[in-house]
Amino acid sequence: MGSPITEEDVAFIRHLKALGILLPVDPTKPDYSNGITPVICADGDQRKDIEGHLEGLMRKAGCNERLHALKLNGGAASIALDDRMNPGDHKGQSFLMDIGGTSLPDVKGIRTVGLYGHWPCGLALLVGVSLEECFELLMRGETRVKDHYPDLPVDSYFHVDFGPSYKEFGKKRQKMTYFASHRAWRAWTAEKNRIRLPGENGAGSTMRIESDSVTTVIM
């Protein structure tokens, strides 16, 4: 079953919800009419809930439950360039190739992509990736997929297993799936990482930090 969620994890998830980073999933979005390619972790303890939730959304939208799931350990958090979750970039390249292939009319023609991270993630815990880092990798993975396939609609989601004591955390269900707002996450991380650097006459200076996902201007 893996490691249980901690009180610190739950507090961080509540914080993300308060910031508008984790949001309820809108059943009218995205376009499920021709199906969806969900990129999820191969975790057998979470697969049924993640896919069942997605199938329920498709039914509400009046669409056939057409899922072409891509699964490897770590799920969409293994798409970003990272030596811990995606050593050698083998998983990232595999996911990118299969996302593109699935979208081709002669294969499946499914253009809608859903990237799923989840917590607790056994692989992340094994390689020393925290909840916050796991979420960051999901967001970087979204950027990477969009950079490779700018014409495909891509959204991210985050699945949380609050464990059998979920009621103690004030939850009505043990397992929940949220929409993960890339824009809100980037706004929060940019603000969190802003620091004051000494400059001439006590004025602050500006430093640019470049990454594969975002350029942060630090004042």
Order of alpha helices (4+ residues) and beta strands (2+ residues): alpha-beta-beta-alpha-beta-alpha-beta-alpha-alpha-beta-beta-alpha-beta-beta
